[in-house]
Amino acid sequence: MTPTAKKPDIERITGRYIDAWELFGDEIFSAEELETELLRNRDPEDVPDSDKIDQDLYRVSVLGLVEWFGEGRYRVSIPPESDEEQWSDIIESQVSWVRSEIDARRDERRQKQDEPEERSKDEPEVLEYDGNRYMSAFVGPNSNLNSQARYYQAALSPQDHDGVVLRSYQGVANATTKLAEKICDDEKMSDTDCVYRFEISDEEMADVGDDLEYRVYLKETRLL
């Protein structure tokens, strides 16, 4: 059985990688710019919107074929016509990175298992900051208001939390700030299923191991 049979949507996402190379070469580009160029060269009915293109490219970046710079910006990592040695190098590098991430996650889980009073699997992580307890909400490049609102409605507890803390990598900091502003817009939140309302209390860049984590603290203003 070939590896292709084990990877869903491989034809589409590798096709997106080829689109990026043919239209931008080794230059940095955005998902919106790729959408624009595709619309110039193809039937508009065959061109997905920039959000779907961004999702495809983000998946391609996990394969190591493109570099991700955050905010929907990318660059092709390796030309399609590269020789076998170059392809082997990038594949080995990507596999090593994935293995190191898996090892890191396993170490984190072992450490949590060794901690006293381990929290329930279903209980959200809580960060204490400035005397308040904030429920953790991890933010990625595709996070949106509706998904966050559903999470808050299901998990936020008046007995346990004073608000929510949005947490993300540095590369997603701008997108996280924009998402926080939407969450704190009462009019926008009223269009979701969430009954809670928020205001930005503070923000910080926190050291997390060998990396930095951007955090935005949102204080609940309505019910908690």
Contacts in CASP RR format, 6 or more apart in sequence:
PFRMAT RR
TARGET T0000
AUTHOR 0000-0000-0000
METHOD contacts of the structure
MODEL  1
MTPTAKKPDIERITGRYIDAWELFGDEIFSAEELETELLRNRDPEDVPDS
DKIDQDLYRVSVLGLVEWFGEGRYRVSIPPESDEEQWSDIIESQVSWVRS
EIDARRDERRQKQDEPEERSKDEPEVLEYDGNRYMSAFVGPNSNLNSQAR
YYQAALSPQDHDGVVLRSYQGVANATTKLAEKICDDEKMSDTDCVYRFEI
SDEEMADVGDDLEYRVYLKETRLL
4 10 0 8 1.000
9 56 0 8 1.000
9 59 0 8 1.000
12 56 0 8 1.000
13 56 0 8 1.000
13 59 0 8 1.000
13 60 0 8 1.000
13 63 0 8 1.000
14 60 0 8 1.000
14 65 0 8 1.000
16 34 0 8 1.000
16 53 0 8 1.000
16 56 0 8 1.000
16 57 0 8 1.000
16 60 0 8 1.000
17 57 0 8 1.000
17 60 0 8 1.000
17 65 0 8 1.000
17 66 0 8 1.000
17 76 0 8 1.000
17 80 0 8 1.000
18 80 0 8 1.000
19 34 0 8 1.000
19 38 0 8 1.000
20 29 0 8 1.000
20 34 0 8 1.000
20 57 0 8 1.000
20 66 0 8 1.000
20 74 0 8 1.000
20 76 0 8 1.000
21 76 0 8 1.000
21 79 0 8 1.000
21 80 0 8 1.000
23 29 0 8 1.000
23 34 0 8 1.000
23 37 0 8 1.000
23 38 0 8 1.000
23 41 0 8 1.000
24 33 0 8 1.000
24 34 0 8 1.000
24 37 0 8 1.000
24 75 0 8 1.000
24 76 0 8 1.000
25 76 0 8 1.000
25 79 0 8 1.000
26 75 0 8 1.000
26 76 0 8 1.000
26 79 0 8 1.000
27 75 0 8 1.000
28 69 0 8 1.000
28 73 0 8 1.000
28 74 0 8 1.000
28 75 0 8 1.000
29 73 0 8 1.000
29 74 0 8 1.000
29 75 0 8 1.000
30 50 0 8 1.000
30 71 0 8 1.000
30 72 0 8 1.000
30 73 0 8 1.000
30 74 0 8 1.000
31 50 0 8 1.000
31 51 0 8 1.000
31 53 0 8 1.000
31 54 0 8 1.000
31 57 0 8 1.000
31 72 0 8 1.000
31 73 0 8 1.000
31 74 0 8 1.000
32 50 0 8 1.000
34 50 0 8 1.000
34 53 0 8 1.000
34 57 0 8 1.000
35 47 0 8 1.000
35 48 0 8 1.000
35 49 0 8 1.000
35 50 0 8 1.000
35 53 0 8 1.000
38 47 0 8 1.000
38 53 0 8 1.000
39 47 0 8 1.000
48 56 0 8 1.000
54 72 0 8 1.000
54 141 0 8 1.000
54 142 0 8 1.000
55 142 0 8 1.000
57 66 0 8 1.000
57 68 0 8 1.000
57 72 0 8 1.000
57 74 0 8 1.000
58 68 0 8 1.000
58 72 0 8 1.000
58 141 0 8 1.000
58 142 0 8 1.000
60 66 0 8 1.000
61 67 0 8 1.000
61 68 0 8 1.000
61 74 0 8 1.000
63 94 0 8 1.000
64 77 0 8 1.000
64 78 0 8 1.000
64 90 0 8 1.000
64 94 0 8 1.000
65 76 0 8 1.000
65 77 0 8 1.000
65 78 0 8 1.000
65 90 0 8 1.000
66 74 0 8 1.000
66 75 0 8 1.000
66 76 0 8 1.000
66 77 0 8 1.000
67 74 0 8 1.000
67 75 0 8 1.000
67 76 0 8 1.000
67 77 0 8 1.000
68 74 0 8 1.000
68 141 0 8 1.000
69 75 0 8 1.000
69 171 0 8 1.000
70 141 0 8 1.000
70 171 0 8 1.000
70 172 0 8 1.000
70 175 0 8 1.000
71 141 0 8 1.000
71 171 0 8 1.000
71 172 0 8 1.000
71 174 0 8 1.000
71 175 0 8 1.000
72 141 0 8 1.000
77 90 0 8 1.000
78 86 0 8 1.000
78 87 0 8 1.000
78 90 0 8 1.000
112 118 0 8 1.000
119 125 0 8 1.000
124 135 0 8 1.000
124 136 0 8 1.000
124 155 0 8 1.000
125 135 0 8 1.000
125 136 0 8 1.000
126 133 0 8 1.000
126 134 0 8 1.000
126 135 0 8 1.000
126 136 0 8 1.000
126 160 0 8 1.000
126 161 0 8 1.000
127 133 0 8 1.000
127 134 0 8 1.000
127 136 0 8 1.000
127 165 0 8 1.000
127 215 0 8 1.000
128 134 0 8 1.000
129 165 0 8 1.000
129 202 0 8 1.000
129 217 0 8 1.000
130 201 0 8 1.000
130 202 0 8 1.000
130 217 0 8 1.000
132 162 0 8 1.000
132 163 0 8 1.000
132 201 0 8 1.000
132 217 0 8 1.000
132 219 0 8 1.000
133 160 0 8 1.000
133 161 0 8 1.000
133 162 0 8 1.000
133 163 0 8 1.000
134 161 0 8 1.000
134 162 0 8 1.000
134 163 0 8 1.000
134 164 0 8 1.000
134 165 0 8 1.000
134 217 0 8 1.000
134 218 0 8 1.000
135 152 0 8 1.000
135 155 0 8 1.000
135 156 0 8 1.000
135 157 0 8 1.000
135 160 0 8 1.000
135 161 0 8 1.000
135 163 0 8 1.000
135 164 0 8 1.000
135 165 0 8 1.000
136 164 0 8 1.000
136 165 0 8 1.000
136 167 0 8 1.000
137 148 0 8 1.000
137 151 0 8 1.000
137 152 0 8 1.000
137 164 0 8 1.000
137 165 0 8 1.000
137 166 0 8 1.000
137 167 0 8 1.000
138 167 0 8 1.000
138 168 0 8 1.000
139 148 0 8 1.000
139 166 0 8 1.000
139 167 0 8 1.000
139 168 0 8 1.000
139 172 0 8 1.000
139 175 0 8 1.000
139 176 0 8 1.000
139 179 0 8 1.000
140 168 0 8 1.000
140 169 0 8 1.000
140 172 0 8 1.000
140 175 0 8 1.000
140 176 0 8 1.000
141 172 0 8 1.000
141 175 0 8 1.000
143 175 0 8 1.000
143 179 0 8 1.000
144 179 0 8 1.000
145 179 0 8 1.000
145 182 0 8 1.000
145 183 0 8 1.000
145 188 0 8 1.000
145 189 0 8 1.000
145 192 0 8 1.000
146 192 0 8 1.000
148 179 0 8 1.000
148 183 0 8 1.000
149 183 0 8 1.000
149 189 0 8 1.000
149 192 0 8 1.000
149 193 0 8 1.000
149 194 0 8 1.000
150 192 0 8 1.000
150 193 0 8 1.000
150 194 0 8 1.000
152 164 0 8 1.000
152 194 0 8 1.000
152 196 0 8 1.000
153 192 0 8 1.000
153 193 0 8 1.000
153 194 0 8 1.000
153 195 0 8 1.000
153 196 0 8 1.000
156 163 0 8 1.000
156 164 0 8 1.000
156 196 0 8 1.000
156 220 0 8 1.000
156 224 0 8 1.000
158 223 0 8 1.000
158 224 0 8 1.000
161 220 0 8 1.000
161 224 0 8 1.000
162 219 0 8 1.000
162 220 0 8 1.000
162 224 0 8 1.000
163 196 0 8 1.000
163 198 0 8 1.000
163 217 0 8 1.000
163 218 0 8 1.000
163 219 0 8 1.000
163 220 0 8 1.000
163 224 0 8 1.000
164 183 0 8 1.000
164 198 0 8 1.000
164 217 0 8 1.000
164 218 0 8 1.000
164 220 0 8 1.000
165 215 0 8 1.000
165 216 0 8 1.000
165 217 0 8 1.000
165 218 0 8 1.000
166 176 0 8 1.000
166 179 0 8 1.000
166 180 0 8 1.000
166 183 0 8 1.000
166 215 0 8 1.000
166 216 0 8 1.000
166 218 0 8 1.000
167 213 0 8 1.000
167 214 0 8 1.000
167 215 0 8 1.000
168 175 0 8 1.000
168 176 0 8 1.000
168 213 0 8 1.000
168 214 0 8 1.000
169 211 0 8 1.000
169 212 0 8 1.000
169 213 0 8 1.000
169 214 0 8 1.000
170 205 0 8 1.000
170 211 0 8 1.000
170 212 0 8 1.000
170 213 0 8 1.000
170 214 0 8 1.000
171 214 0 8 1.000
172 214 0 8 1.000
173 214 0 8 1.000
176 214 0 8 1.000
176 216 0 8 1.000
177 203 0 8 1.000
177 216 0 8 1.000
180 200 0 8 1.000
180 216 0 8 1.000
180 218 0 8 1.000
181 200 0 8 1.000
182 188 0 8 1.000
183 189 0 8 1.000
183 198 0 8 1.000
183 218 0 8 1.000
184 197 0 8 1.000
184 198 0 8 1.000
184 199 0 8 1.000
184 200 0 8 1.000
184 218 0 8 1.000
186 197 0 8 1.000
189 196 0 8 1.000
189 197 0 8 1.000
189 198 0 8 1.000
195 222 0 8 1.000
195 223 0 8 1.000
196 220 0 8 1.000
196 222 0 8 1.000
196 223 0 8 1.000
196 224 0 8 1.000
197 220 0 8 1.000
197 221 0 8 1.000
197 222 0 8 1.000
198 218 0 8 1.000
198 219 0 8 1.000
198 220 0 8 1.000
198 221 0 8 1.000
199 218 0 8 1.000
199 219 0 8 1.000
199 221 0 8 1.000
200 216 0 8 1.000
200 217 0 8 1.000
200 218 0 8 1.000
200 219 0 8 1.000
201 217 0 8 1.000
201 218 0 8 1.000
201 219 0 8 1.000
202 216 0 8 1.000
202 217 0 8 1.000
203 214 0 8 1.000
203 215 0 8 1.000
203 216 0 8 1.000
203 217 0 8 1.000
204 214 0 8 1.000
204 215 0 8 1.000
204 217 0 8 1.000
205 212 0 8 1.000
205 213 0 8 1.000
205 214 0 8 1.000
205 215 0 8 1.000
206 212 0 8 1.000
206 213 0 8 1.000
206 214 0 8 1.000
206 215 0 8 1.000
207 213 0 8 1.000
END
